[in-house]
Amino acid sequence: MFFASCKDGNSNTHNTSPVETTAGAVLEQTFQSNILGRSVATNHYLPPSFDAQEGKYPLLILLHGHGGDHMDWFQEEEGNAAALLDSLIAINNIPPSIAVSANAGNSWYVNSQENMEDFFLQEWLPAIKQQYGKVWDGTLLLAGDSAGGYGGLRFSLLQPDLFEAVILLSPAAYYPVPPALSSSRKIPVFAKEGVFNDSIWQAYAYPNLLGQLSENAALPKYYLSVGDDDAYNIVPVVAVLQQEFLNRGVENELRITDGGHDWECWKHNVSQALIDIYSEK
């Protein structure tokens, strides 16, 4: 069950379902999870002139990185997604779209201390599709930055028919192991007796998931990007990942752009990826 409050800057009215609005709005909602046994904070962006009765909108799932939460994509000094999407919609680069995020903490979107992978794939995403069923046009996209890119890659390989396109922004999908400076080495998720464990990391790694797919499995198109000054050594990560995709005949685009491991780079690259996705339709 969702509980929501409008945060569009013009109203603090509480709502339990999407409402019509004349401007882009962000709804803070709480989702009660049976899998996690607790509530999860989420954000929902509704586009300008959202019409709860007649509209048809794509859904964009936004996964945050390490140290972040559901607010990252929507805070003005970080992802500023509402303004970004408003702008792309206003100049007809993308259609009016709904975008949602959820607080995954530092789970890296896997089943470990909590079954976060199961929460997203078995509970929350089905609930999102049901919540917006009347206005959803059937298009499901995903974008994730850093650890969110790691999680998004795994989600798309676990359920390859779930997303139409996946945008991986500086994905921290290291293989065989992450570098010493990676935040993944500092959390319990990939640790044994308090120490980072190579075997645990490798058990979750994407090559295992790719290896479990049939040769003719249909995968979404991937939009890979990274800043050329990324301090977390992710340039070779996306290069290796693209080669894996090319070897399997998986559609992809790779962009190495000017920038670092930060929101300025990610906002530019997610905007370009979204424009490309809809220019190809």
LINDA-V584507 format. One record per pair of residues at least 24 apart in sequence whose C-alpha atoms are under 7 Angstrom apart, sorted by sequence separation. I is the first residue (numbers start at 0). GAP is how many residues later the second one is. D is the distance in whole Angstrom. If there is no record, write none. Layout:
i=I gap=GAP d=D
i=I gap=GAP d=D
This chain:
i=3 gap=24 d=5
i=4 gap=24 d=6
i=22 gap=24 d=7
i=23 gap=24 d=4
i=139 gap=24 d=6
i=140 gap=24 d=5
i=141 gap=24 d=5
i=142 gap=24 d=4
i=143 gap=24 d=6
i=144 gap=24 d=5
i=145 gap=24 d=5
i=146 gap=24 d=6
i=176 gap=24 d=7
i=3 gap=25 d=4
i=22 gap=25 d=4
i=138 gap=25 d=7
i=140 gap=25 d=6
i=141 gap=25 d=6
i=142 gap=25 d=6
i=143 gap=25 d=6
i=144 gap=25 d=6
i=145 gap=25 d=4
i=146 gap=25 d=5
i=2 gap=26 d=5
i=3 gap=26 d=6
i=21 gap=26 d=5
i=22 gap=26 d=6
i=144 gap=26 d=6
i=145 gap=26 d=5
i=175 gap=26 d=6
i=1 gap=27 d=6
i=2 gap=27 d=5
i=20 gap=27 d=7
i=21 gap=27 d=4
i=42 gap=27 d=6
i=1 gap=28 d=5
i=2 gap=28 d=7
i=20 gap=28 d=5
i=21 gap=28 d=7
i=41 gap=28 d=6
i=227 gap=28 d=6
i=1 gap=29 d=5
i=20 gap=29 d=6
i=40 gap=29 d=7
i=220 gap=29 d=7
i=221 gap=29 d=6
i=222 gap=29 d=6
i=223 gap=29 d=6
i=224 gap=29 d=6
i=225 gap=29 d=7
i=226 gap=29 d=6
i=227 gap=29 d=6
i=229 gap=29 d=7
i=230 gap=29 d=7
i=0 gap=30 d=6
i=1 gap=30 d=7
i=19 gap=30 d=5
i=174 gap=30 d=7
i=220 gap=30 d=5
i=221 gap=30 d=5
i=222 gap=30 d=5
i=223 gap=30 d=5
i=224 gap=30 d=5
i=225 gap=30 d=5
i=226 gap=30 d=5
i=227 gap=30 d=5
i=228 gap=30 d=6
i=229 gap=30 d=4
i=230 gap=30 d=6
i=0 gap=31 d=6
i=19 gap=31 d=5
i=69 gap=31 d=5
i=218 gap=31 d=7
i=220 gap=31 d=5
i=221 gap=31 d=6
i=222 gap=31 d=6
i=223 gap=31 d=6
i=224 gap=31 d=6
i=225 gap=31 d=6
i=226 gap=31 d=5
i=227 gap=31 d=6
i=228 gap=31 d=5
i=229 gap=31 d=5
i=19 gap=32 d=6
i=69 gap=32 d=5
i=226 gap=32 d=4
i=227 gap=32 d=6
i=18 gap=33 d=6
i=68 gap=33 d=7
i=69 gap=33 d=4
i=226 gap=33 d=5
i=17 gap=34 d=7
i=68 gap=34 d=4
i=226 gap=34 d=6
i=68 gap=35 d=6
i=68 gap=36 d=6
i=44 gap=37 d=7
i=61 gap=37 d=7
i=67 gap=37 d=7
i=58 gap=38 d=6
i=59 gap=38 d=6
i=60 gap=38 d=6
i=61 gap=38 d=6
i=62 gap=38 d=6
i=66 gap=38 d=7
i=226 gap=38 d=6
i=46 gap=39 d=7
i=56 gap=39 d=6
i=57 gap=39 d=5
i=58 gap=39 d=5
i=59 gap=39 d=4
i=60 gap=39 d=5
i=61 gap=39 d=5
i=66 gap=39 d=6
i=107 gap=39 d=6
i=56 gap=40 d=5
i=57 gap=40 d=6
i=58 gap=40 d=6
i=59 gap=40 d=6
i=60 gap=40 d=6
i=65 gap=40 d=6
i=107 gap=40 d=7
i=56 gap=41 d=6
i=108 gap=42 d=5
i=107 gap=43 d=6
i=224 gap=44 d=7
i=46 gap=49 d=6
i=46 gap=50 d=6
i=181 gap=50 d=7
i=222 gap=50 d=6
i=46 gap=51 d=6
i=157 gap=51 d=7
i=180 gap=51 d=7
i=45 gap=52 d=5
i=153 gap=52 d=6
i=156 gap=52 d=6
i=44 gap=53 d=6
i=156 gap=53 d=7
i=44 gap=54 d=5
i=165 gap=54 d=7
i=43 gap=55 d=6
i=44 gap=55 d=6
i=164 gap=55 d=5
i=165 gap=55 d=6
i=166 gap=55 d=6
i=167 gap=55 d=6
i=168 gap=55 d=6
i=169 gap=55 d=6
i=43 gap=56 d=4
i=163 gap=56 d=5
i=164 gap=56 d=5
i=165 gap=56 d=5
i=166 gap=56 d=5
i=167 gap=56 d=5
i=168 gap=56 d=5
i=169 gap=56 d=5
i=42 gap=57 d=6
i=43 gap=57 d=7
i=160 gap=57 d=7
i=162 gap=57 d=6
i=163 gap=57 d=7
i=164 gap=57 d=6
i=165 gap=57 d=6
i=166 gap=57 d=6
i=167 gap=57 d=6
i=168 gap=57 d=6
i=23 gap=58 d=7
i=42 gap=58 d=5
i=159 gap=58 d=7
i=160 gap=58 d=7
i=41 gap=59 d=5
i=42 gap=59 d=7
i=159 gap=59 d=5
i=41 gap=60 d=4
i=159 gap=60 d=7
i=40 gap=61 d=6
i=41 gap=61 d=6
i=23 gap=62 d=6
i=39 gap=62 d=7
i=40 gap=62 d=6
i=171 gap=62 d=7
i=39 gap=63 d=6
i=173 gap=63 d=6
i=169 gap=64 d=6
i=172 gap=64 d=7
i=112 gap=76 d=7
i=58 gap=77 d=7
i=111 gap=77 d=6
i=35 gap=78 d=7
i=56 gap=78 d=6
i=57 gap=78 d=6
i=35 gap=79 d=7
i=55 gap=79 d=5
i=56 gap=79 d=5
i=57 gap=79 d=5
i=54 gap=80 d=5
i=55 gap=80 d=5
i=56 gap=80 d=5
i=57 gap=80 d=7
i=58 gap=80 d=6
i=59 gap=80 d=6
i=60 gap=80 d=6
i=61 gap=80 d=6
i=62 gap=80 d=6
i=63 gap=80 d=6
i=64 gap=80 d=6
i=55 gap=81 d=5
i=57 gap=81 d=5
i=58 gap=81 d=5
i=59 gap=81 d=5
i=60 gap=81 d=5
i=61 gap=81 d=5
i=62 gap=81 d=4
i=63 gap=81 d=6
i=64 gap=81 d=5
i=65 gap=81 d=6
i=57 gap=82 d=6
i=58 gap=82 d=6
i=59 gap=82 d=6
i=60 gap=82 d=6
i=61 gap=82 d=6
i=62 gap=82 d=7
i=64 gap=82 d=4
i=106 gap=82 d=7
i=35 gap=83 d=7
i=51 gap=83 d=7
i=64 gap=83 d=5
i=34 gap=84 d=6
i=63 gap=84 d=5
i=62 gap=85 d=5
i=169 gap=91 d=7
i=168 gap=97 d=6
i=166 gap=103 d=7
i=166 gap=106 d=7
i=93 gap=180 d=7
i=93 gap=181 d=6
i=92 gap=182 d=6
i=78 gap=184 d=6
i=93 gap=184 d=6
i=77 gap=185 d=6
i=78 gap=188 d=6
